[in-house]
């Protein structure tokens, strides 16, 4: 019995007649999942991942219960600044993923398209917009997005702002780093700070921001140490658990709990045996709901996803003495910003460093960035000498993911890995 699907069907029955009730059921479902993860999760899950999973769920559930202290964001928003004002970042990507976890994505995607949203738009955005249109998401105190990486962010947040009139700030990120571009982005961050002071009636504390950036630096050190050890040690995971790392590396970075999670993982992994698994480096989105991939990669005995590009999009130490400039620099120098060559070169360097047995790129439906640059990425990976698999599908909408085709191609790639081939 699929409990998530069954619960999702209960929610679905309320979507038309009582969307507010449906929203409450979604939030209750998240809290129940948090309880399950904390007390009843699979015994194979390491304590560090268990804690990270629990926090990733409950942080979102608590924020949705308290919309006055919640901000809708994208994954690249300056969350350290939002934390300064007691606001929790709930990204549209996370919301879309959770709604898909309840098997509701088809309803919300269809609703957004019925409102005139293009069918070719990324399904994360359509899922988020449809849920907002349906009235199941409590309206937050603010919304913050960036032009970084995804060209749909600005349009989606403008659309949401037009509906709900949420105080919204959109940060424009220049493609190239310079003193002028740093000053430009820092100026926008200070404008955002002024806006948040007005909204929350709280004063900005540069000292608190310094402390958050210092914690961020320490958190990254533990995470990078964990990844180094992951090259030698087993550490059981699932696609969902790997995806949940984004809560700690992005959406809550600078808070205490990501530091604790990665400290636990870094210490705990040393107790696990040396790994004889085939190790995968994952590019772009993890289709955690894809049954064929879950079959092979969830607690995989022979093969495992050990790291990916999203968690490593900016790993430089930040200047905690000048925190606003440090956050601006992080955004401009993110590997997803600017020309695709920056991302491709950076990922090739990551592959050389972590020396995986194979590389997988998942080209998500509606994402022009991943699909448009996949051939360049293929050439860069070829230069590293690692075999690569390119998959097409949808990380959110199950209707757009050809499970049989993905299964066939992934099985062929596994065979290729055993023979030391190049590309599938």
C-alpha positions in Angstrom: 0.0 0.0 0.0 1.3 3.4 -1.0 0.5 5.6 2.0 1.6 8.8 0.4 -0.7 8.2 -2.6 -3.6 7.2 -0.4 -3.1 10.3 1.8 -2.8 12.4 -1.4 -6.1 11.1 -2.6 -7.8 12.3 0.6 -6.3 15.7 0.0 -7.4 15.7 -3.7 -11.0 15.3 -2.7 -10.9 18.6 -0.9 -9.0 20.6 -3.5 -12.1 21.9 -5.3 -14.6 22.2 -2.5 -12.3 23.4 0.3 -8.8 24.4 -0.7 -8.0 25.8 2.7 -8.8 22.5 4.3 -6.7 20.8 1.6 -3.8 23.0 2.5 -4.2 22.1 6.2 -4.2 18.4 5.3 -1.0 19.0 3.2 0.7 20.6 6.2 -0.6 17.9 8.6 0.8 15.3 6.2 4.2 17.0 6.3 4.2 16.9 10.1 3.2 13.2 10.1 6.0 12.5 7.7 8.4 14.3 10.0 7.2 12.1 12.9 7.7 9.0 10.7 11.2 10.0 9.7 12.2 10.8 13.3 10.7 7.6 14.9 9.9 5.0 12.3 12.4 5.5 9.4 14.3 2.7 7.7 17.0 1.3 10.0 19.5 1.5 7.1 19.4 5.3 7.1 22.5 6.8 8.9 21.7 9.1 11.8 23.1 12.2 9.9 20.8 11.7 7.0 17.9 10.9 9.3 18.4 14.2 11.1 18.8 16.1 7.8 15.6 14.5 6.4 13.7 15.3 9.5 14.8 19.0 9.6 14.1 19.4 5.8 10.5 18.3 6.3 9.7 20.1 9.6 11.3 23.4 8.7 8.9 23.7 5.7 5.9 22.4 7.6 6.5 24.8 10.5 7.0 27.7 8.1 3.7 27.0 6.3 2.0 26.9 9.7 3.4 30.4 10.4 3.2 32.3 7.1 4.0 35.7 8.8 7.5 34.4 9.3 7.8 32.7 5.9 9.2 33.8 2.6 8.7 32.2 -0.8 12.0 32.0 -2.6 14.0 30.2 -5.2 16.9 27.9 -4.2 19.5 30.6 -4.9 17.9 33.4 -2.8 20.1 35.1 -0.1 18.6 33.1 2.8 21.2 34.3 5.3 19.6 37.8 5.0 16.0 36.4 5.4 17.1 34.5 8.6 18.3 37.9 10.0 14.6 38.9 10.1 13.2 35.7 11.5 12.0 34.6 8.1 12.2 30.9 6.9 12.9 30.4 3.2 10.4 28.0 1.6 11.5 27.6 -2.0 9.1 27.0 -4.8 11.3 24.0 -5.8 10.8 22.4 -2.3 7.1 23.1 -2.4 6.7 21.6 -5.8 8.7 18.5 -4.7 6.5 18.0 -1.6 3.3 18.3 -3.6 4.7 15.7 -6.0 5.4 13.6 -3.0 1.7 13.6 -2.2 1.0 12.6 -5.9 -0.9 15.9 -6.5 1.4 17.4 -9.1 -0.9 16.5 -12.0 -3.8 18.5 -10.5 -1.7 21.6 -9.9 0.2 21.5 -13.2 -3.1 21.1 -15.1 -4.6 24.0 -13.1 -1.7 26.3 -14.0 -2.0 25.5 -17.7 -5.8 26.1 -17.5 -4.9 29.6 -16.3 -2.8 30.3 -19.3 0.6 29.1 -18.2 2.6 27.6 -21.1 2.8 23.8 -21.1 6.5 24.1 -21.9 7.3 25.9 -18.6 9.3 23.9 -16.1 7.0 21.6 -14.1 8.4 22.8 -10.8 7.1 26.3 -11.6 3.7 25.0 -12.9 3.2 22.9 -9.8 4.0 25.9 -7.5 1.8 28.3 -9.5 -1.1 25.9 -9.6 -0.9 25.3 -5.9 -0.8 29.1 -5.2 -3.7 29.6 -7.7 -5.7 26.8 -6.0 -5.4 28.6 -2.6 -3.8 25.7 -0.7 -0.6 27.6 0.2 -0.8 30.2 3.0 0.3 33.6 1.7 3.8 34.4 3.1 5.2 37.7 4.4 7.5 38.2 1.4 8.9 36.7 -1.7 12.5 36.8 -2.9 14.0 35.4 -6.1 17.0 35.9 -8.4 17.8 35.8 -12.1 20.4 33.2 -11.4 20.3 30.0 -13.4 16.6 29.8 -14.2 15.0 32.3 -16.6 11.5 31.2 -15.4 12.0 32.5 -11.8 11.4 36.1 -12.5 8.2 35.5 -14.6 6.8 33.0 -12.1 7.3 35.3 -9.1 5.9 38.3 -11.0 2.8 36.2 -11.8 2.4 35.2 -8.1 2.9 38.9 -7.1 0.2 40.0 -9.4 -2.2 37.5 -7.8 -1.4 38.0 -4.2 0.4 41.4 -4.0 3.1 39.9 -1.9 6.1 42.2 -1.2 8.5 40.8 -3.7 12.2 41.5 -4.4 13.9 40.2 -7.5 17.7 40.3 -7.5 19.4 40.8 -10.8 22.7 38.9 -11.0 25.2 40.1 -13.6 26.9 37.3 -15.6 30.5 38.4 -14.9 32.3 39.2 -11.7 33.8 42.7 -11.3 34.0 45.4 -8.7 31.1 47.1 -10.4 28.9 44.0 -10.5 29.8 43.2 -6.8 28.7 46.7 -5.9 25.6 46.4 -7.9 24.4 43.2 -6.3 25.4 44.4 -2.8 23.3 47.5 -3.4 20.3 45.3 -4.2 20.9 43.2 -1.1 20.9 46.4 1.0 17.6 47.5 -0.6 16.2 44.0 0.2 17.3 44.6 3.8 15.4 47.9 4.0 12.3 46.2 2.5 12.5 43.4 5.1 12.9 45.9 7.9 9.7 47.6 6.8 7.8 44.3 6.5 8.9 42.7 9.7 9.4 45.8 11.9 12.8 44.3 12.9 16.2 46.0 12.7 18.9 44.4 10.6 21.9 43.1 12.6 25.2 43.0 10.7 26.7 41.1 13.6 24.1 38.3 13.3 24.8 38.2 9.6 28.5 37.8 10.3 27.8 34.9 12.6 25.6 33.3 10.0 28.3 33.5 7.3 30.9 32.2 9.7 28.6 29.2 10.4 28.1 28.8 6.7 31.9 28.5 6.2 32.1 25.9 9.0 29.2 24.0 7.6 30.8 23.7 4.1 34.0 22.5 5.7 32.2 19.5 7.3 30.3 18.8 4.1 33.4 18.8 1.9 35.2 16.6 4.5 32.2 14.2 4.3 32.4 14.1 0.5 36.1 13.4 0.6 35.5 10.4 3.0 32.6 9.3 0.8 35.1 8.4 -1.9 36.3 5.6 0.4 33.5 4.7 2.7 30.0 3.4 2.2 27.2 5.6 3.5 23.7 4.3 2.7 21.3 6.8 1.0 18.4 7.2 -1.3 17.7 9.7 -4.1 15.4 11.6 -1.8 18.1 11.8 0.9 20.7 13.1 -1.6 18.1 15.7 -2.7 17.5 16.8 0.9 21.1 17.9 1.2 19.9 21.0 -0.7 18.1 22.1 2.4 21.4 22.2 4.3 23.6 23.5 1.5 21.1 26.2 0.3 17.8 26.8 1.9 18.9 26.8 5.6 22.6 27.5 5.2 23.9 29.7 7.9 21.6 28.3 10.6 22.7 25.9 13.3 21.0 22.7 12.1 22.9 22.3 8.8 26.1 22.6 10.6 25.0 19.9 13.1 23.8 17.6 10.3 27.0 17.7 8.3 29.1 17.4 11.5 27.1 14.2 12.3 27.6 12.9 8.7 31.3 13.7 8.7 31.9 11.9 12.0 29.5 9.0 11.4 30.8 8.0 8.0 34.2 6.9 9.4 32.5 4.0 11.1 31.2 2.6 7.8 33.2 0.1 5.9 35.3 0.9 2.8 33.1 1.0 -0.3 33.3 -1.3 -3.2 30.4 0.4 -4.9 30.3 2.1 -8.3 30.0 5.8 -7.5 28.0 8.2 -9.5 28.3 12.0 -9.9 24.9 13.5 -10.6 24.4 16.6 -12.7 21.3 18.7 -12.3 18.0 17.5 -10.8 17.4 14.2 -9.0 14.2 12.5 -10.1 13.5 11.0 -6.7 10.1 9.7 -7.7 11.4 7.8 -10.7 10.7 4.2 -9.8 13.2 2.6 -12.1 16.0 4.7 -10.7 14.9 4.2 -7.1 15.1 0.5 -7.7 18.8 0.7 -8.4 19.9 3.7 -6.4 18.0 3.6 -3.1 20.3 1.8 -0.7 22.1 0.5 -3.8 24.4 -2.3 -3.0 26.5 -2.1 -6.2 26.0 1.6 -7.2 25.3 4.8 -5.4 25.0 8.6 -6.0 27.8 10.1 -3.9 27.7 13.8 -4.9 26.3 16.3 -7.4 26.8 19.7 -8.8 24.0 21.6 -7.0 25.5 21.1 -3.6 28.9 22.3 -4.9 27.8 25.3 -6.9 29.8 27.7 -4.6 32.3 26.3 -2.2 34.7 29.1 -1.6 35.2 30.4 1.9 33.2 33.6 2.5 34.4 36.8 4.1 32.5 36.9 7.4 33.8 40.4 8.2 32.0 41.8 5.1 28.9 39.5 5.0 26.7 41.4 2.5 29.5 41.6 0.0 30.3 38.0 0.6 26.8 36.9 -0.2 26.8 39.1 -3.3 30.1 37.5 -4.4 28.6 34.0 -3.8 25.7 34.7 -6.1 27.7 36.2 -8.9 30.3 33.4 -8.9 27.8 30.6 -8.6 28.7 28.1 -11.3 25.1 28.3 -12.6 25.5 32.0 -13.3 26.7 33.3 -16.6 27.6 31.3 -19.7 27.1 27.6 -19.7 30.9 27.1 -20.2 31.4 28.2 -16.6 29.2 25.4 -15.3 30.6 22.8 -17.6 34.2 23.6 -16.7 33.4 23.7 -13.0 31.6 20.3 -13.1 34.5 18.8 -15.1 36.8 19.9 -12.3 34.5 18.4 -9.7 34.5 15.1 -11.6 38.3 15.1 -11.6 38.4 15.8 -7.9 35.9 13.2 -6.8 36.8 10.6 -9.4 33.4 8.9 -9.7 33.0 5.7 -11.7 30.3 7.3 -13.9 28.4 10.6 -14.5 24.6 11.0 -15.0 22.9 14.2 -16.2 19.1 14.4 -15.9 17.6 16.8 -18.5 14.5 18.0 -16.8 11.4 18.8 -18.9 11.0 22.5 -19.4 14.6 23.4 -18.3 16.3 25.0 -21.3 19.5 25.4 -19.3 20.1 21.7 -18.9 18.8 20.5 -22.2 20.4 23.3 -24.2 23.8 22.7 -22.8 23.9 18.9 -22.6 26.1 18.4 -25.6 28.7 20.9 -24.3 28.6 19.1 -21.0 29.0 15.7 -22.7 32.2 17.0 -24.3 33.6 18.3 -21.0 32.8 15.0 -19.3 34.5 13.1 -22.2 37.7 15.0 -21.4 37.7 13.6 -17.9 37.6 10.1 -19.3 34.4 9.2 -17.3 31.4 7.4 -18.8 28.3 9.5 -18.9 24.6 8.8 -19.2 22.2 11.4 -20.4 18.5 10.9 -19.3 15.5 12.9 -20.4 12.5 13.0 -18.1 10.6 15.1 -15.6 11.7 15.4 -12.0 8.2 16.4 -10.8 5.4 15.3 -13.3 5.2 11.5 -13.4 3.3 11.7 -16.6 6.3 13.0 -18.4 8.8 10.4 -17.3 9.0 7.3 -19.5 9.8 4.8 -16.7 10.4 1.9 -19.1 12.8 3.8 -21.3 14.7 5.2 -18.4 15.0 1.7 -16.9 16.4 0.3 -20.2 18.9 3.1 -20.6 20.1 2.9 -17.0 20.5 -0.8 -17.1 22.6 -0.4 -20.3 24.7 2.2 -18.5 25.3 -0.2 -15.6 26.6 -2.7 -18.0 28.8 0.0 -19.6 30.3 0.9 -16.2 31.3 -2.7 -15.8 33.1 -2.6 -19.1 34.6 0.9 -18.7 32.7 2.5 -21.6 32.3 6.2 -22.4 28.8 7.4 -23.0 25.3 6.0 -23.0 
